[in-house]
Every structure is written in C-alpha cells, then in structure tokens.
Amino acid sequence: MVTRDRHTGVIAVLGLGEAGSVIARDLVAAGVRVRGYDPAVTAAEPIIDTASEAEAACGAHLVLSVNSAKAAVAAFKAGLTGLRQDEGMRQDEGMRQDVLWADLNTASPGTKRQLAELAGEAGIAFADVAMMAPVPGRGLRVPMLASGIGAARYAAILVPLGADIEVLDGPAGLAASRKLLRSVFYKGMAASIVEALEAARAAGDEQWLREHIAAELASSDVATVKRITDGTRKHAVRRTAEMEAATDMLTELGVPPLMASASRALHERLAKGETALAENTLTRAARAPRPAAEGNRAWRGAGDSR
C-alpha cells in the first residue's frame, strides 16, 4: 500500500484475536506495514508489536478496530491520543487528511453512529464495517459491508490488497444494521436448532429430528419465507398453545426452554395483535352506515334517471 505522497502506508490493527490476527497477517503478506495492539496478545513478527492503542495508531493511515463492541468506543478514544501525537509531530500540517478509522466490530448501529460522531469531531473519516462471514479460512477476503463517509476510501485502500468489500450508500450504522438484521434470523435459527436437538437427544429421538431438520432446510425455496410468515400469523393462537406444551416438555426433559419460551411469547403477541385487528374490523363494520333497502335503491335509481 502506497500513500498519495508515495510513502509506504501503515495500517494499525487493534485487537489480535481470531479475526484481527488473521487480517493483520494477510495485510503483511500483501506488503503492508502493520502495527498491532492487543492487551492480551503479543503481536507476532512481522507485525510490529505496540504497547497501546495510541502507540499502534500513531503514524497510521488506516486504523482497523477489531477488538469488541464493548471496547470499540474506548479503543477509539485511546487511539485518537496516538493520532493526535502524530499531529503534534506535524504541527505545520495539522491532522493528516488521509487518516481513516474503520470499526469492524459487531456493534449496534447506535454505537457505530456514536463512533462516527466522535471521529467527525476529531476531523477523522470513519467507516462502519460489517464482516459478513467467519474470518478464519477467509482472512482479508471475508465479505464485508462498509458504510459512512469513509466507506469508499476504505474499499479503495483494501480492495487492491484482495479484500471483498461492498460499499453501501448510507451513513455509519447501515452496515451494522444489515448484519444484525441477518443475525436475528441466522443466530435465532441456529439457537432453535441447537435447543431442539438437545431436547431430541434427551427424548431419544435426536437422529430422527436431525434428519427432519436437514430435509426441511434442503427443500426451502423462494416461497418458504412467505409460507412461514403467513402461517405463523394465521395460526398464532393455536401455535401459542403448542409452544406452551413444547416448553413444558423441554422442562420435563431437563432442557432449559429458552428458544421455545421465546417462540411462545412471540406467537402470543401475534395472536393478541390478530385478535385486536379482528375486533377493530368488527367495530368499524358495526359503525358503518347500513346500505339502503333494495326497494329504496331502485326507487332512487328511477328518480335519478328522470
């Protein structure tokens, strides 16, 4: 990576865990100088090990925050200290305009917007980045979504190095929102499958249920989502009772009914909503003006025609 002034670019990686360490190694392999920091891990050469977020960020053109959602804001504030130290060494230039902070943590859209605001106040471009698949086995080539004012520059820096990045036309928080919306489905489905198989194992029917789940997943198509959502709302009352029975069964089997209880609660909410909708429809129908008798309609029609 070469900067606009023809200097070798420096990328700081904050967090050298499962994702950060792999990405850092791929960047080094692509010819980038990488400065790393992790309070629990010493960076392995040729990654340059540093003693703090500030030291890692000092002199960097791109900072990748890959630590955790809970640490994201604190990491930014600590890293900003290093960027300002770099600014102090360049008093004739002020804050470098090519500095970009990218947050790759799975944080809420609100946290990403907070980071973008902090970065804006400091005069630093910010990119909200969501990694859309596990990093091990993919490294820098993991599919990523990027949003915010720094998203296009983030892609411009990393795509030539082999990164797979889709730039979204929207503010910081959009990439995080897309990922987490999908997480509600993927992780919710995964948790339900795990709980169901635990119960099936306790009941002595694990293999049967495993095959049944696999067959259902294999037969899914574009019509499946509509069938599931329509059926869930239509049969919410009956399914509330069904999931209450399922919850009781899991308790009897000694399996905590976390997902089963959540499913029962959701069906119950939908059932109440459908009941309220039906009651409102009946109320509106009762209040609507009654249609005129057939004879009166014919009489008015005849009169109007004269």
ZATI-925286 format. One line per 8 residues: number of its first residue (from 1); for each residue x, y, z of C-alpha. Coordinates in Angstrom, 1 decimal, padded with zeros to 4 digits, m for minus. Layout:
% residues N
NUM> X:Y:Z | ...
***
This chain:
% residues 306
1> 000.0:000.0:000.0 | 001.4:003.4:m001.1 | 000.0:006.7:000.1 | m000.6:009.7:m002.1 | 002.8:011.2:m001.2 | 004.4:007.9:m002.3 | 005.2:006.7:001.2 | 004.6:003.1:002.3
9> 001.2:003.1:004.1 | 000.8:001.9:007.7 | m002.2:000.1:009.0 | m002.9:m000.3:012.7 | m004.8:m003.3:013.8 | m006.4:m003.0:017.3 | m007.3:m006.5:018.5 | m005.3:m009.5:017.5
17> m007.8:m012.2:018.3 | m009.4:m014.7:016.0 | m010.3:m012.1:013.3 | m007.7:m009.4:013.8 | m004.7:m011.7:013.8 | m005.7:m013.3:010.5 | m006.4:m010.0:008.8 | m003.1:m008.5:010.1
25> m001.2:m011.4:008.7 | m002.9:m011.1:005.3 | m002.1:m007.4:005.2 | 001.6:m008.1:005.9 | 001.6:m010.7:003.2 | 000.2:m008.0:000.8 | 003.2:m005.8:001.6 | 001.7:m003.5:004.2
33> 003.4:m002.3:007.3 | 001.2:m003.4:010.2 | 001.3:m002.1:013.7 | m000.7:m004.3:016.1 | m002.0:m004.0:019.7 | m003.9:m006.4:021.9 | m003.8:m006.2:025.7 | m003.9:m010.0:025.9
41> m001.7:m011.0:023.0 | 001.8:m010.0:021.8 | 001.9:m009.4:018.1 | 004.0:m011.9:016.2 | 006.6:m010.7:013.7 | 006.5:m009.3:011.1 | 003.6:m007.5:012.7 | 005.0:m004.6:014.7
49> 004.0:m005.1:018.3 | 003.0:m002.0:020.3 | 002.1:m001.3:023.9 | m001.1:000.6:023.5 | m003.9:001.7:021.1 | m002.2:005.1:021.0 | 001.2:003.7:020.0 | m000.3:001.5:017.3
57> m002.4:004.3:015.8 | 000.5:006.9:015.8 | 001.6:007.3:012.2 | m001.1:005.0:010.8 | m003.1:005.9:007.7 | m005.8:003.3:008.4 | m006.8:002.0:011.8 | m008.8:m001.2:012.0
65> m010.6:m001.7:015.3 | m011.2:m005.4:015.6 | m011.5:m005.8:019.4 | m015.1:m006.0:020.7 | m018.3:m004.0:020.6 | m017.9:m003.1:024.3 | m014.3:m001.9:023.8 | m015.0:000.0:020.5
73> m015.6:003.5:021.9 | m012.8:003.2:024.5 | m010.4:001.9:021.8 | m011.2:004.9:019.6 | m010.6:007.4:022.3 | m007.3:005.7:023.2 | m006.2:005.5:019.6 | m007.1:009.1:019.0
81> m004.5:010.1:021.5 | m001.9:008.5:019.3 | m003.2:010.2:016.2 | m003.0:013.5:017.9 | 000.5:012.7:019.0 | 001.3:012.2:015.3 | m000.4:015.5:014.6 | 001.8:017.2:017.2
89> 004.9:016.0:015.4 | 003.4:017.6:012.2 | 002.3:020.9:013.6 | 002.9:022.6:010.3 | 000.4:020.2:008.6 | m002.3:019.7:011.3 | m004.3:016.4:011.4 | m003.4:014.4:008.3
97> m006.4:014.3:005.9 | m005.6:010.7:004.9 | m006.3:009.2:008.3 | m009.2:006.7:008.3 | m010.7:004.9:011.3 | m012.7:001.7:010.4 | m014.6:m000.1:013.1 | m015.0:m003.8:012.2
105> m016.7:m004.9:015.5 | m020.2:m006.3:015.6 | m021.6:m003.4:017.4 | m025.1:m001.9:017.4 | m025.9:000.8:014.7 | m026.1:003.3:017.6 | m022.6:002.5:018.7 | m021.4:003.0:015.1
113> m023.1:006.3:014.8 | m021.5:007.4:018.1 | m018.1:006.4:016.8 | m018.8:008.3:013.5 | m019.7:011.4:015.6 | m016.6:011.2:017.7 | m014.5:010.7:014.6 | m016.2:013.7:012.9
121> m015.4:015.9:015.9 | m011.8:014.9:015.6 | m011.6:015.5:011.9 | m011.1:011.8:011.0 | m013.0:009.9:008.4 | m014.9:006.9:009.7 | m016.1:003.7:008.1 | m018.6:001.3:009.7
129> m017.6:m002.1:008.5 | m019.5:m005.4:009.0 | m017.8:m008.7:008.3 | m020.5:m011.0:006.9 | m018.9:m014.4:007.4 | m016.4:m016.1:009.7 | m012.9:m014.7:009.2 | m010.8:m017.9:009.8
137> m010.3:m019.5:006.4 | m011.0:m016.3:004.6 | m008.9:m013.6:006.3 | m008.9:m010.3:004.4 | m011.1:m011.8:001.8 | m014.0:m012.2:004.1 | m017.1:m010.5:002.6 | m017.6:m007.0:004.1
145> m020.1:m004.3:004.0 | m019.0:m000.7:004.6 | m021.0:002.5:005.1 | m020.3:006.0:006.3 | m018.3:008.8:004.8 | m015.1:006.8:004.9 | m016.5:003.7:003.3 | m015.4:004.4:m000.3
153> m011.9:005.2:000.9 | m011.8:002.0:003.0 | m012.6:000.0:m000.1 | m010.1:001.9:m002.2 | m007.3:001.0:000.2 | m008.1:m002.6:000.8 | m009.7:m004.0:m002.4 | m006.4:m003.8:m004.3
161> m004.9:m005.9:m001.5 | m007.5:m008.6:m002.1 | m010.4:m007.5:000.2 | m014.0:m008.3:m000.7 | m016.0:m005.1:000.2 | m019.4:m003.8:m000.8 | m019.8:m000.1:m000.2 | m023.3:000.9:000.9
169> m024.8:004.3:000.1 | m025.7:005.3:003.6 | m024.4:006.6:006.9 | m022.4:004.8:009.6 | m024.7:002.3:011.2 | m026.2:001.0:008.0 | m023.6:m001.8:007.6 | m024.1:m002.8:011.2
177> m027.9:m002.8:010.8 | m027.7:m005.1:007.7 | m025.5:m007.6:009.5 | m027.5:m007.6:012.8 | m030.9:m007.9:010.9 | m029.5:m011.0:009.3 | m028.1:m012.2:012.7 | m031.6:m012.2:014.2
185> m032.5:m014.8:011.5 | m029.3:m016.8:011.4 | m028.4:m016.9:015.0 | m032.0:m017.3:016.1 | m032.4:m020.3:013.7 | m029.2:m021.8:014.9 | m030.2:m021.4:018.6 | m033.5:m023.0:017.9
193> m031.9:m026.0:016.1 | m029.4:m026.5:019.0 | m032.2:m026.4:021.6 | m034.4:m028.7:019.6 | m031.6:m031.3:019.1 | m030.7:m031.1:022.8 | m034.4:m031.9:023.6 | m034.5:m034.7:021.0
201> m031.3:m036.2:022.5 | m032.9:m036.2:025.9 | m036.0:m037.8:024.4 | m034.0:m040.4:022.4 | m035.1:m039.0:019.0 | m032.1:m037.0:018.0 | m031.3:m038.8:014.7 | m034.9:m038.6:013.6
209> m035.1:m034.8:014.3 | m031.7:m034.2:012.8 | m032.8:m035.8:009.5 | m036.1:m033.9:009.6 | m034.4:m030.6:010.0 | m031.9:m031.3:007.2 | m034.8:m032.2:004.9 | m036.7:m029.0:005.7
217> m033.6:m026.9:005.1 | m032.9:m028.7:001.8 | m036.4:m028.2:000.5 | m036.5:m024.4:001.2 | m037.1:m022.1:m001.8 | m038.2:m018.5:m002.5 | m041.8:m019.3:m001.4 | m040.7:m020.6:002.1
225> m040.4:m017.2:003.7 | m044.0:m016.2:002.8 | m045.3:m019.6:003.8 | m043.7:m019.3:007.2 | m044.6:m015.7:007.9 | m048.2:m016.0:006.7 | m048.7:m019.3:008.5 | m047.3:m018.0:011.7
233> m049.7:m015.1:011.8 | m052.7:m017.1:010.7 | m052.2:m019.8:013.2 | m050.8:m017.8:016.1 | m053.5:m018.7:018.6 | m053.1:m022.4:018.1 | m049.3:m022.3:017.9 | m049.1:m020.3:021.2
241> m050.7:m023.3:022.9 | m048.5:m025.7:021.0 | m045.3:m023.9:022.1 | m046.5:m023.7:025.7 | m046.8:m027.5:025.5 | m043.4:m027.7:024.0 | m042.0:m025.5:026.7 | m043.4:m027.9:029.3
249> m041.9:m030.9:027.5 | m038.4:m029.4:027.5 | m038.7:m028.6:031.2 | m039.7:m032.2:031.8 | m036.7:m033.4:029.8 | m034.4:m031.2:031.8 | m033.6:m028.9:028.9 | m033.9:m025.1:029.5
257> m036.7:m023.9:027.1 | m035.1:m020.6:026.2 | m036.0:m020.6:022.5 | m039.3:m022.4:023.0 | m040.4:m019.9:025.6 | m039.4:m017.0:023.2 | m041.4:m018.6:020.4 | m044.4:m019.0:022.7
265> m044.1:m015.3:023.6 | m043.9:m014.2:020.0 | m046.9:m016.3:018.9 | m048.8:m014.9:021.9 | m048.0:m011.3:020.8 | m049.1:m012.1:017.3 | m052.3:m013.7:018.5 | m053.2:m010.7:020.5
273> m052.5:m008.4:017.6 | m054.6:m010.5:015.3 | m057.4:m010.5:017.9 | m057.2:m006.8:018.2 | m057.3:m006.4:014.4 | m060.4:m008.6:014.1 | m062.1:m006.6:016.9 | m061.3:m003.3:015.2
281> m062.7:m004.6:011.9 | m065.9:m005.7:013.6 | m066.2:m002.4:015.3 | m065.8:m000.4:012.1 | m068.3:m002.7:010.4 | m070.8:m002.1:013.1 | m070.4:001.7:012.9 | m070.6:001.8:009.1
289> m073.9:003.2:007.6 | m076.3:000.5:006.7 | m076.9:000.1:003.0 | m080.4:001.2:001.7 | m083.1:m001.5:001.2 | m083.3:m002.9:m002.3 | m086.6:m001.2:m003.0 | m085.3:002.2:m001.9
297> m082.2:001.8:m004.2 | m084.4:001.0:m007.1 | m086.7:004.0:m006.4 | m083.7:006.4:m006.2 | m082.3:005.0:m009.3 | m085.6:005.5:m011.2 | m085.9:009.0:m009.8 | m082.3:009.9:m010.8
305> m082.9:008.7:m014.3 | m085.7:011.2:m014.9
***
